[in-house]
Amino acid sequence: MEESGTLKEILKQAQFSSEQGYTENLINQYDMAYFGKIGIGTPPQYFYVHFDTGSTTLWVNSVFCKSTACSYHHLFNPGKSSTYYSNQQPFSIHYGTGSVVGTIGYDTVTMGELSVTNQKIGFSTQEPGNDFARPLHDGIMGLAFKPDQGTIVDTMIQEGVIEEPVFAFYLSRDSESGSEVVFGGTDPSQYQGEIHWVPVQQDSHWQLVFEGFEVDHQATGWCENGCTAITDTGTSLLLCPPQYVDTLHQMLGAQEDQNGHYVFDCSNVSNLPPLTFIMNGAHLHLPASAYVLQEEDSNGNCRSGIKNSHDQYRNGLPYWILGDVFLRQFYTVFDQGNARVGFASLA
């Protein structure tokens, strides 16, 4: 095996096993968000946070926050943690929906048996509007590939609590249980076959370039010079470049409802064509059951899981966001050590 070169490949796969990884079970909130339980402080105060590869900061609601949105959630009290400290550095984040303002502190974070000390955490003081009042989660855990931002994965790497600089997601559909993230490895029971690796840009939100996009196995030409995308567990839908989103829905036979949303006849979903993303030579297929949301309205229609992204282009290329609609179809591995993201068929 060593002479033929296969041993190296087998060992490369073997190092990504969940035996040395830590599994965190996630709750699927109506296919719109995935969140898990973490402890902060000594003794731990527990919070449910949204695991988000599209942002960098770990933050939770705190007793400093007087906004109405905070009153719906558990609040971190630093006075009850013997390991908390802060230099009162401010932070402010604007997401696609919602914003938060607060103060940076440092404390111990636990997830099951995994524990990191000295973790940079944002503690909210203001959460304008009600964007963060409605979700069941109490904050967000940023998992972007931004090594200078003090993400929790970087702390895990620095403190040596994970053997490999890798984490991986399985996202269930239809609010079923079983969603999980593994830190430090993968869960081989969740996928089959090989992992298709795609290089990502250093210091990014897991941003990649792919070379083709097909509808019903026919090239659209939209990505003939490449398209760029971020791989974002924190975005619920598949976001398409705005210059293509209407044409794509017309190609798929979607109709607009009275609210301007694209919808499909729920009874016809099985006849709709697949979408194919060609990434680093691999053809990744997204069936209609993935890109059509399964909730039926009173007219027998199901809404499209595809919307327009905010920007037409990024780095001069058409810009997509591969959100949960895309990621539910694959087992997804985020490999910081090798600056790549991997997609595998579900088991």
SULBEL-V488961 format. One record per residue. PSI is psi in radians with two decimals (999 if undefined). Layout:
PSI  PSI
//
This chain:
-0.68  -0.72  -0.64  -0.14  -0.04  -0.47  -0.73  -0.74  -0.73  -0.74  -0.61  -0.72  -0.68  -0.54  -0.32  1.00  2.69  -0.05  -0.60  0.23  2.87  2.17  2.25  2.06  2.45  2.60  2.30  1.97  1.58  0.57  0.24  -0.42  2.64  2.17  2.71  2.97  2.28  2.72  2.46  2.29  3.10  1.95  2.85  2.42  2.32  2.46  2.63  2.17  2.63  2.14  1.95  1.87  -0.08  0.16  3.03  -0.50  2.38  2.10  2.68  2.86  2.53  2.92  -0.23  -0.26  2.20  0.05  2.62  -0.67  -0.61  -0.44  -0.22  0.00  2.86  2.51  2.30  2.33  1.82  -0.42  -0.26  0.17  2.15  -0.21  0.06  2.43  2.79  2.57  0.23  0.46  2.28  2.74  2.72  2.29  2.34  2.03  3.09  -0.68  2.17  2.78  2.82  2.51  2.52  -2.76  2.44  2.36  3.12  2.40  3.10  2.39  2.31  2.50  1.78  -2.16  -0.17  2.34  2.28  2.47  2.91  0.56  2.31  2.21  2.41  2.35  2.08  2.52  -0.42  2.38  1.50  2.59  -2.86  0.30  -0.64  0.07  -0.66  -0.74  2.70  -0.33  2.71  0.11  -2.97  2.42  1.86  2.25  0.44  2.84  1.25  1.40  -0.36  0.09  0.00  0.67  2.84  -0.53  -0.69  -0.64  -0.72  -0.74  -0.82  -0.65  -0.03  0.44  -0.23  2.51  -0.55  2.47  1.10  2.55  2.77  2.54  2.41  2.12  2.06  2.93  2.83  0.62  0.34  2.77  3.02  -0.22  2.53  2.76  2.40  2.22  2.23  0.11  -2.79  3.02  1.71  -0.33  -0.22  -0.19  2.88  2.73  -2.89  2.76  2.19  2.02  2.44  2.19  2.53  2.75  2.33  2.58  0.98  3.10  0.96  0.90  2.24  2.94  2.28  2.77  0.00  2.61  2.18  2.57  2.13  0.73  0.32  2.25  2.39  -0.40  -0.06  -0.48  0.43  -0.45  0.21  2.54  2.64  2.67  2.60  2.61  1.81  1.77  -0.27  -0.01  2.24  -0.65  3.12  2.08  2.15  2.59  2.34  -0.46  -0.20  -0.21  -0.66  -0.78  -0.73  -0.79  -0.61  -0.72  -0.56  -0.13  0.40  2.72  2.70  2.34  -3.08  -0.28  0.07  0.18  2.50  2.34  2.78  2.69  2.04  -0.57  -0.15  0.09  -0.66  -0.29  -0.04  2.65  2.75  2.76  2.49  2.21  2.16  1.96  1.99  0.70  -0.31  2.46  1.90  2.02  2.36  1.83  2.90  -0.56  -0.35  -0.74  -0.05  2.16  2.38  -0.07  2.16  2.35  -3.07  -0.28  0.13  0.35  2.63  2.37  2.63  2.49  0.25  2.25  3.06  2.47  2.94  -0.51  2.44  -0.71  2.62  2.30  0.57  0.06  2.60  2.39  2.13  2.78  2.05  1.52  -2.83  -0.55  -0.70  -0.82  -0.44  -0.38  -0.22  2.71  2.19  2.21  2.21  1.93  1.65  -0.59  -0.57  0.17  1.04  2.78  2.50  2.50  2.31  2.70  2.49  2.58  999
//
